[in-house]
Amino acid sequence: MQSKHLLIIQLDSESSTPKVIYEGKEITGKTRINFNWETKQSEGNAGNLEYNIDFLCMLDTGAPIQKGIGLKKRNG
């Protein structure tokens, strides 16, 4: 059974554009990627997680529109 990943961010070098796969689909047209994860500070706390991915996609009219995917989970 193959595991399903929520988010994969792959960076081949310091100057390359990151490859982002979200829920098994590659995100193209990326304009901004932000990922922050913090370990839990004490027992019983799950830690903090925040990510935002902004990207451009085209409408049927050919006009670009900016969309985003994100999550902000704060515990502690």
N, C-alpha and C positions, 0 to 999 in steps of 0.2 A: 504494500500500500504506500503510495507516494504522499508525503506530507504537503499540505497546502500552506504557503506563507502569505501573511497579510501584506507585508511590505519588504521589498528588497531594494537597496540602494547600492549600486556598484560603481566604484570609481577606479579607473585603470591607471591614472596618473594625476599629479597635482594640477595639470593644465587641461585635462579632458572634461567633457560634459558627462555628468553622472547618468548612468542608466537606471531608470526607476521602473519597477514592476509592482503594481498595486492590485491585489486580489487576482493575480495570475495574468494581468494585462499590462503590456508596456505602455507607459505614459510618454507621449511624444509632444513636441512643442513646449517643452519646459521653459519657464521664465524665472522660477524661484523655487528652491528646495530648502526647507528648514527642518532639522531634526534635533530634538533635545531629549535626552533620557537621563534620569538621576536614580541612583540606587536608593533603596529604602533607608531611612535614617534610624529607624528603631524597629523592633519586632512588632509585627501586626500591621505595619504600613507597607503598601505595595510599591512605593516610589512614585516618581513623576514621569509622565510621558507627554510629549507634545511634538506634533509634526504638521507641516503645511507644505503642500505642493501646488504651485500655481502653474497653469499651462494654457496655451492658446489652442483653440480648435476652430474649424470653419463651419459657419452656418450653411444651409442649402443655397443661400444667396451668394456665397463666396466671401462674405464679410467675416473677419476674425472676431472671436469672442473669448474673453478670459474666463476660465473656470478654475476651481480649486478643490482640493481634497484636504481635510485636516481633522485633527483630534487634539483635545487638550484634556488630560487626566491628571488631576492634582490630588495627592493623598498626603496625609501627614499631619 
